[in-house]
Amino acid sequence: DSWPVESRFPLGHYVAMVGEIGTKSVETEVLLHEHDIPCDAFSAKVMACLPPSDYKISLEPGREDLRHLPILSIDPPGC
């Protein structure tokens, strides 16, 4: 795959059909793929570390429940 200097268009090849442009799930899949972000299913060992499905969070004094907000945290490498 390349983009010759004398061409208005790049040269490439078909890789896969992932879905309709603009669909949230398709755009997410493309971003994960383009940036080599692993998105494999978690192993049974990892899943075993999760709390039970009926787990309830109890707030400690001085803490605020922010689960209703769309918050994302990205930790730097080695953090």
Order of alpha helices (4+ residues) and beta strands (2+ residues): alpha-alpha
